[in-house]
Amino acid sequence: ATGEEQWKERSGSPMRASPLASGDRVYFFGKDGKATIVAASRSYTLIAQPELGEEIIASPAVAGNDLYVRTKNHIYRIGEK
């Protein structure tokens, strides 16, 4: 509500895509294909750092409960079956 910074952390890779908040998580996607997933909380809590292995060229999108990520050669759908 105040705009006060809650935490600051470096991801280690340059970002091209916009961050995405969904549910209780925030997703950051590096240009190099590395994702950083953190808890949407007042303190920095790293959840995972998966690598897609390809350059990410667009911001991710959410549809329903699925996350869509576009890389240079593929579009990934991340979600439950």
JOFEN-V97566 format. One record per run of one state. SS is the DSSP state (H for helix, E for strand, L for the rest). FROM is the first residue (numbers start at 1). TO is the last residue. If there is no record, write none. Layout:
[[SS;FROM;TO] [SS;FROM;TO]]
This chain:
[[L;1;14] [E;15;15] [L;16;19] [E;20;22] [L;23;24] [E;25;30] [L;31;33] [E;34;39] [L;40;45] [E;46;48] [L;49;50] [E;51;51] [L;52;55] [E;56;56] [L;57;60] [E;61;63] [L;64;65] [E;66;71] [L;72;74] [E;75;78] [L;79;81]]
